[in-house]
Amino acid sequence: MINPGLEAYVEIEIIPRYRHFDSAHSEEHVRTVIKNALALAKHYDVDENIIYAAAAYHDTGVIEGRELHHIVSGRIIR
């Protein structure tokens, strides 16, 4: 079960960021990534909260452009 506080934070502070990105990195995209990541997590001994947070943040670096968004996303989550 996802921590309700984490879920509320992601819904209010993180997912809305995707509304300002290109169509390949939309809010629909991040919700799909979260859903698929949590489905995969059920097959492994992992903390679902970490999977949820990582999936939610995974493309937030697009704010600084696509080329290095994977690196910027890591910096943002740290």
C-alpha positions, 0 to 999 in steps of 0.5 A: 500500500502506498503511503497516503502522505506520499500519494497526496504529495505526488498528486499535488506537487509532482504529477501536475508538472507533467501538464506542461511537458510535451505530449510524450511526457504528459500526465497520462504518460506518468500515470501509465508509468506509475500503474505499470511500475506498481504492477511489476513491483508486485512480483518482487520484494521491493518497497512500493513507495520507492517504486511509486516515487521513482515512477512519478519523478522519472521524467520531471527533468523534461523541464530543462529539455529532453536531451538530458532529462534523465539526468535532471530527473535524478537531480530533482528527486535527490 
